[in-house]
Amino acid sequence: MPPSDSVELPQGTLHLLILRTIALEPLHGWAISQRIQQITRDVVQIPQGSLYPALHRLERRGWIAGSWDVSTNNRRAKYYGLTAAGKKQLDQETSDWQKLVVAVARVLKTKTC
């Protein structure tokens, strides 16, 4: 059971988090999930039932590419890396997300009766 500090991700956010997480280096699925959980200090926990379908969607769209390799614990794992199209998508989604954050913050700062 996730900790009480965890939150449900808004629709479409998972793709952005995955793209950003693998922007620096290719990672396998479990490592992507762990890195996101670590960076968000356990606020975002991605169940495998959500992660792997998202990875497959991103791969079908051409935003990431997967290749098989051996992980640090000597197991065969599929590593996912960002494609050129994925970098462009990441830039666009990052820009959109930043605009949305500013807009929502404005609404939350409005005074109520």
For each residue, the residues with C-beta under 8 A, 3 or more apart:
1:
2: 6 45
3: 6 42 45
4:
5: 42 43
6: 2 3 42 43 44 45
7: 43 44
8:
9: 13 14 17 44
10: 13
11:
12: 15 16 93
13: 9 10 16 17 97
14: 9 17 18 46 50 51 54
15: 12 18 19 54 57 58 63 93
16: 12 13 19 20 90 93 94 97
17: 9 13 14 20 21 36 44 46
18: 14 15 21 22 32 36 51 54 55 58 64 80
19: 15 16 22 23 58 63 64 82 86 89 90 93
20: 16 17 23 90 94
21: 17 18 27 32 35 36 39
22: 18 19 25 26 27 32 64 80 81 82
23: 19 20 82 87 90
24:
25: 22 81
26: 22 67 79 80 81
27: 21 22 31 32 35 79 80
28: 31 32 71 77 78 79 80
29: 32 33 48 51 52 55 77 78 80
30: 33 34 77
31: 27 28 34 35 71
32: 18 21 22 27 28 29 35 36 46 51 55 80
33: 29 30 36 37 45 46 48 51
34: 30 31 37 38
35: 21 27 31 32 38 39
36: 17 18 21 32 33 39 40 44 46
37: 33 34 40 42 44 45 46
38: 34 35 41
39: 21 35 36
40: 36 37 43 44
41: 38
42: 3 5 6 37 45
43: 5 6 7 40
44: 6 7 9 17 36 37 40
45: 2 3 6 33 37 42
46: 14 17 32 33 36 37 50 51
47: 50 51
48: 29 33 51 52
49: 52 53
50: 14 46 47 53 54
51: 14 18 29 32 33 46 47 48 54 55
52: 29 48 49 55 56
53: 49 50 56 57
54: 14 15 18 50 51 57 58
55: 18 29 32 51 52 58 59 64 66 80
56: 52 53 59 60
57: 15 53 54 60 61
58: 15 18 19 54 55 61 63 64 80 86
59: 55 56 62 63 64 65 66 80
60: 56 57
61: 57 58 85 89
62: 59 83 85 86
63: 15 19 58 59 82 83 85 86 89 90
64: 18 19 22 55 58 59 80 81 82 83 86
65: 59 80 81 83
66: 55 59 78 79 80 81
67: 26 78 79 81
68: 76 77 78 79
69: 76 77 78 79
70: 74 75 76 77
71: 28 31 74 75 76 77
72:
73:
74: 70 71
75: 70 71
76: 68 69 70 71
77: 28 29 30 68 69 70 71
78: 28 29 66 67 68 69
79: 26 27 28 66 67 68 69
80: 18 22 26 27 28 29 32 55 58 59 64 65 66
81: 22 25 26 64 65 66 67
82: 19 22 23 63 64 86 87 90
83: 62 63 64 65 86 87
84: 87 88
85: 61 62 63 88 89
86: 19 58 62 63 64 82 83 89 90
87: 23 82 83 84 90 91
88: 84 85 91 92
89: 19 61 63 85 86 92 93
90: 16 19 20 23 63 82 86 87 93 94
91: 87 88 94 95
92: 88 89 95 96
93: 12 15 16 19 89 90 96 97
94: 16 20 90 91 97 98
95: 91 92 98 99
96: 92 93 99 100
97: 13 16 93 94 100 101
98: 94 95 101 102
99: 95 96 102 103
100: 96 97 103 104
101: 97 98 104 105
102: 98 99 105 106
103: 99 100 106 107
104: 100 101 107 108
105: 101 102 108 109
106: 102 103 109 110
107: 103 104 110
108: 104 105
109: 105 106
110: 106 107
111:
112:
113:
